[in-house]
Amino acid sequence: MLKTPTLKILGRTSSLNVRKVLWTCGELALPYDREDWGAGYASTSDPAFLALNPNALVPVIIDEHGPLWESNTICRYLASRHVGGETLLPTEPRARAGVEQWMDWQATELNTAWRYAFAGLVRRMPGFDDPEQIAASVRAWNAAMALLDRRLDQTGAYAAGEAFTLADVVLGVSVHRWAASPIDRAALPAIEAYYARLKTREAFGPWALDEVP
């Protein structure tokens, strides 16, 4: 018997943050309906959207409990309430914290590092065309990825340890962006091996395409 979707996802698939949520749904085998919002689609400045997320950002999910925003929070929520989610987000406090620290690092340190370079080189956004700031952002981006490379070299597998978790969902889409962006990249063998492992996961396949997300 087919499941009827009770989950709606608002956001375009070109968004890295939307892809986190879609990948999480894939890992949990969750059915959903998705609507395109943001950059080239329905405007997130629409009052109807702002009523769901006053930050005017995607993704937003809507289920029987109402709307929820912030991509990493959404991923944690889905893993916490659905069968099989404990493999992605452990219930034991210390193990869970080990996953969440890398999720938080992705959202703060890593995202901050690449933001200017990506906006200037890929999105071509006005105001992000200073060559010195682009170069500084690329250096910071590579430095952050080198930190992740050292961590993966230690574990020999995934960010939080031997098992695949939500940390690897949010880091995986970030690694994909780094690998696909038109920048000079350092040779990071642990990340290269990690990226290859992630690509073997069926739920990652739709979001591991050649274009830069």
Helices and strands as residue ranges (DSSP letters): E 8-10, H 16-28, E 33-35, H 47-50, E 60-63, E 66-69, H 71-81, G 85-87, H 93-105, I 106-110, H 111-121, H 131-155, H 166-180, H 189-199, G 202-207
